[in-house]
Amino acid sequence: MSQVCPRCGPGRLFDDDLGLCPDHVRPLEPYPAEAMPEPSPHPEPSPHPEPSPQPVVDRSVCWNCGTPVAHPGNTECLNPDCRRSLTPPALVVRFPAGQVELGRDARVELGRLGPHAALFRSYPNVSRHHAVIGTEPNGRAWIEPVPTPNGTFLDGVEIPASERRLLRPDARIRFALHAEGTVVDLSRQDPRPWPSSSA
């Protein structure tokens, strides 16, 4: 780690293979070795733990469709079929009919009713209120089933109703028999193209 963002300042260092600051989308600059802080032999524990850092995402391409970013100052994808913000959400779950996106400290109920009902329209055994997914302020993602006779599964294992489980990148969630989605790993350097609709 020997690069610094001009806006973050010297308190935050970045790996040599990263070209842009993930928060400010600015080119990183070399940080002089003589100015590197010496590690303390006995670091003191912080009274306030740091929030989990956001994943390091390749900001040279759109996280959603993979379109190259023409200029580091761009904030929106230039692909007319995408036009998403270049700042990725905290959580993306991809289903065959579309995807669910959440920012930090957000939650949404999934099922055949609600804002994402179109994703489950072709699955009659998915309940109207099937499960809740959400993110914490530190970006950690979770799923919590609503009591339903057809079950909510995480990586093939049924989750007991009203029990919250953490979601990890590439985890597979399934509602009832066939409504299956994948948690997207936004730290990947090779974003996979995907339809831009988020029902």
N, C-alpha and C positions, 0 to 999 in steps of 0.2 A: 504494500500500500504506500504509494508515493505520489499521489496526485491529489489536488485540492480544487474545490469549486470556488470561483471568485465570490459567489454570493454566500455560500455556507461558511467560508472562512477556514482557518487552519485547524479548527477543532474537529473537523470531520475529514478523514482521509479515504481515498478510493483506490481500488486495485488498478494496476497498470493497464490491464486489458479493457477497461471501461473507458469509453470516449466522452460520454456526457454525464452530467450530474442527473440522477434519476428524479430529483425533486424540482430542480430549476431548469432542466433541459438546456444546460449551458456547457460549452466545451470545458473539460478539465485542464488544469495547468500543472506542470511539474512542481513538486514541493521540494525545496532544497534540503539535502540530507542533513546539513549542519543545523537546520531549524527543527528537525524531527525531535519530538519530546522523548526524553529518556523514560523507559518504563520504570515505575516505582517497584522496588523489591518487595514491598509490603503494601499492596493497594488497599485502601480503606473501602469497606463496603458502602455503597451509596444508600442513603436513607430512603430515597425514592427511586425504585427500579426504573430503568429506561424502558419505554414501550418497544415492542418488537419492531425492528426496522422493516420498511416495505421491501418486497423482493426486488432484487436488482433486475431491471427489465431493459432489454435492448431498445433504446429510444430512437434508433435509426430506422425502425420500421413500425408500422401501426401494430399494436398488440392484438387487434381483432382480425385484420385481413392480411397483414404482412406487406402492405404497400410501403415502399420506401418513403421516408420523410425527406422532402426536398430541402428544407432549411431547418437548422436547429431551433429557430424561434417559433416554428409552427406549433400550434396547440390543437389542431384538428386534422384528421386524416383527409387527404386530398382526393381519395377515391370516392367518386360521386355515389357509389352504391354503399359506402360505409359511413363516412363523415362523422366518425366517433371522435371523442376527445382522445388525445394521445396519452393521457394519464389513465392507466388501467384501473378498473374497479378493484376492490379488495377481494371479491369473490365472483367467479363466473362458473355456472353449472350449465353444461350443454346437453340438451335433450334432442331427439331426432327432429322435433318440430320447431326448434329455436333454442334460445338460451335465456337464463336468468342472471342478471348482473346486480351486485350490491356494493355500495361504498362501505366505508368503515362505520361501525356503530349503527347498523341498519338491520332490519328483519323483514321477512315477508312470508305469508302463508301460501303454500302451494297446494293445488288440488283443482277439481273441475269448476270451482267458483273462484272469483278474485281476479287480480290483475294478470295472472299468467294462465288463466283457464284454457286458452287456446292450445297450450302445449300438451294438455291432457284430454282434449276433446275426443280423441279416438281410443281412449282407454276407459271403458265403462266400469271397470272394477277399481278405478282410482276414486277415492271418496271426494266429496265436494270440499272438505277441509281435511287434507291428508297429513301434512307435516309443515313445520316452520323451519326455515333456514335463516341464519343471521350471521353477523360479524360483530366482534367486540371493538372497542375503541383502538386496541392495539392491532387490529386487523385479523385476529384469529377467527376462523369460521367454524360454525357448528350447525347441527341439524337436530331437531326434536320432533318425534312423531306425535301426531294427534291420535287419541284413541280411535281406532278404526279396525274393522274385522279383517281387512286385507293386507295389513302389515307394511312397514317401511324397513328397507334393508340397506345396510352399509357394507360394501364389499362382500355381499352374499350372506351376511349374518343379520337376522332380524333384530331391530332395536326395540326394546320394551317401550310401550307408550309412555309419553311424558318424560323420557330419559334423554338428556342432552348428550350428544357425542360430537367430538371434534372432527372436522373435515380436513383432510390433508390433500395436497395436490395429487391428481390422478385417481382419487377415491371414486368408487362407483356407487351411486345411490339408486335404489329401485323402489318404486311405489307399486304395490300389488304384484302381479305376475310379470308385466312387460314394460312398464314405463320407467326406462332406465336412463340416467344421466351421468355425466362424468364431470368431476371438479377439475377445472382447467388450471394447469400449473403456469401462472403468469411470469415465472422467472425463466421460462424457456427462452432460448435465443433464436428459435426458429418458429415463430407463430404460425399456426395452421390456419389457412383460410376457412372462413365459416360464414354462413348467411348472416346478413346484417340485421335481420328482423329480430327484435326482442319483444315477443308478444306480451 
